[in-house]
């Protein structure tokens, strides 16, 4: 590999590293949860998933004597 080719590759790598650093710095300014906040608003599939999850968690709770069907 010639010095010219090596120098061109080095410049390309330095440019890409600078872009990645800038990208990382920008994304670090905004918490991840703020980026996805509201992304499921008015989504019936999400609402159904939350309802099904709630029903499942409630089914795992121990039954009290007053609500058990024995």
N, C-alpha and C positions, 0 to 999 in steps of 0.2 A: 504494500500500500504506500503510495507516494505521500509526501508531506502535504501536498495540496489537498488530497483526498482526506487525509487525517484531520487537517485543519477544518475542512468543510463539515465533517462529521462532528467535530468538537463544537463548532459554532451551532449546529443544529441541536445538539444535546443541551448546550447551555441555554438556548432559546426555550426549549421545551421545559427544562427545569424551572426557568423563570416564570413561565406560564403556569406550571403546576403550583408553584409557591404562591402566586397571586390568586389562583383559584382557591387554594386551601385557606388563605387568609380571608378571602371574601366569605366563604362558607362558615368560617369560625365566628364571624361577627353575628350571624343569625342562628339561634338555637334550632336544632333539627325539627323540633316539634312545632315551631312557628311556621316552618316551610310546608308542613302537611296539614296544619290546622284548617279545618273547614273543607278539606278535599272530599269528604263524604257527605257534605250537606245536601239535603233533599235527595238522598239516594235510597230508594226503597230496599235494595238488597242489603245495604249496611244496616238499616233499621231492623230488617228481619234477622240478620245475623246477631245483632245485639239482643233481640228478644229471645232467640233460640239459646244463646249463651246464658241469659238470665234464667230461663226455664231449666236448663241443665244444672246450673249451680244450685238452684233451689231444690232440685230433685236429689242432690247429694246431702242436703241438710238432714240431720236426724229428725225423725218424726217425734213430736211430743205426744203424751198419752191422750190428750184431749183431741188431737187431730188424726191419730192413727185409726186405721180401719181394720181392727182385728175382731 
